[in-house]
Amino acid sequence: MILRDKPVIRYGLNLGLGWKNLDISVNMYGALQNTRYISGYEGWAFFLTQNARPMHLDNWTPENPNASYPRLSLQYTSNDTQYSDYWLRKANYLKIQNAQIGYTFPANLLSSLKIASLRAFVSAQNLATITDYKGFDPEGSYYPISRTFSFGVNLKF
C-alpha cells in the first residue's frame, strides 16, 4: 500500500561547467515520495476501445487469483474502475530537462575574419526521464514527451 499522507519532495539542480573553451550546462528536476493515480487511457485496459498495455497482461482469472491487475473485460464494468489505492502508483522521477554543450572559438582565430566572438553549441530538451513509474509520464501527461535536439551559433562582429 502506498501512503498518500507523506509530503512530496521536489528538487532541482542546475549545473554549469566550463573548461578552456568548452562549456556544459544541465538542468534537472524531480520528485520523491510522489504518487500518481492512474486512470483512463493510462491505467484501464480497453478504455474507450484502446488496446491493453503490458501492465494489463497479468490479469485476474480464476486460474490466476494473485494477479497484479483486475480481470479484463471488453465491456465497461464500473466495478473495475472504482476509486481505490490499487490505482495509486509510486511516481518518483528525475528529469533531465535541458543539456547543452558549447565551444567558444579562440579570439586569435577569429580576428582576421573581423569576428569578435563565435560560439557553437548543441542542445537537447527533455533528454531523459528516470523513473520506475509504468504509466505515460510521472508528472501527469497522457502523451509522450517530445525530445528535441538543436544546434546553433552565437556570432558577434
VENVENJO-V402506 format. One record per backbone hydrogen bond with DSSP energy under -0.5 kcal/mol. CO is the residue of the C=O (numbers start at 1). NH is the residue of the N-H. E is the energy in kcal/mol with one decimal. If there is no record, write none. Layout:
co=CO nh=NH e=E
co=CO nh=NH e=E
This chain:
co=1 nh=3 e=-0.5
co=8 nh=10 e=-0.7
co=9 nh=32 e=-2.8
co=11 nh=30 e=-2.4
co=13 nh=15 e=-0.5
co=13 nh=28 e=-3.1
co=15 nh=26 e=-2.2
co=17 nh=24 e=-3.0
co=19 nh=22 e=-2.5
co=21 nh=104 e=-2.7
co=22 nh=19 e=-2.8
co=23 nh=102 e=-2.9
co=24 nh=17 e=-3.2
co=25 nh=100 e=-2.8
co=26 nh=15 e=-3.1
co=27 nh=97 e=-1.5
co=27 nh=98 e=-1.6
co=28 nh=13 e=-2.9
co=29 nh=95 e=-3.6
co=30 nh=11 e=-2.1
co=31 nh=93 e=-2.0
co=32 nh=9 e=-2.5
co=34 nh=91 e=-3.1
co=36 nh=38 e=-0.7
co=36 nh=89 e=-2.7
co=39 nh=42 e=-1.2
co=39 nh=43 e=-0.8
co=40 nh=44 e=-2.3
co=43 nh=45 e=-0.5
co=44 nh=47 e=-1.4
co=46 nh=49 e=-1.7
co=47 nh=50 e=-1.4
co=53 nh=56 e=-2.2
co=54 nh=57 e=-1.5
co=57 nh=59 e=-1.3
co=58 nh=68 e=-1.0
co=58 nh=69 e=-1.5
co=61 nh=64 e=-1.0
co=64 nh=61 e=-0.7
co=64 nh=67 e=-1.1
co=69 nh=60 e=-1.5
co=77 nh=80 e=-1.7
co=78 nh=81 e=-1.1
co=79 nh=82 e=-0.7
co=84 nh=87 e=-1.3
co=85 nh=88 e=-0.8
co=87 nh=38 e=-2.8
co=87 nh=89 e=-0.5
co=89 nh=36 e=-2.4
co=92 nh=132 e=-0.5
co=93 nh=31 e=-1.8
co=94 nh=130 e=-3.3
co=95 nh=29 e=-2.0
co=95 nh=97 e=-1.1
co=96 nh=127 e=-1.4
co=96 nh=128 e=-1.1
co=97 nh=126 e=-2.7
co=98 nh=27 e=-3.0
co=99 nh=124 e=-2.6
co=100 nh=25 e=-2.5
co=101 nh=122 e=-2.4
co=102 nh=23 e=-2.4
co=103 nh=105 e=-0.6
co=103 nh=120 e=-2.4
co=106 nh=109 e=-1.0
co=106 nh=110 e=-0.9
co=107 nh=110 e=-0.5
co=107 nh=111 e=-1.8
co=110 nh=113 e=-1.2
co=110 nh=115 e=-1.9
co=111 nh=114 e=-1.5
co=114 nh=116 e=-0.5
co=117 nh=156 e=-2.4
co=118 nh=105 e=-2.7
co=119 nh=154 e=-2.9
co=120 nh=103 e=-2.8
co=121 nh=152 e=-2.1
co=122 nh=101 e=-2.4
co=123 nh=150 e=-2.7
co=124 nh=99 e=-2.0
co=125 nh=148 e=-1.6
co=128 nh=96 e=-2.7
co=129 nh=131 e=-0.7
co=130 nh=94 e=-1.6
co=137 nh=140 e=-1.6
co=148 nh=125 e=-3.0
co=150 nh=123 e=-3.3
co=152 nh=121 e=-2.4
co=153 nh=155 e=-0.5
co=154 nh=119 e=-2.3
co=156 nh=116 e=-1.9
co=156 nh=117 e=-1.6
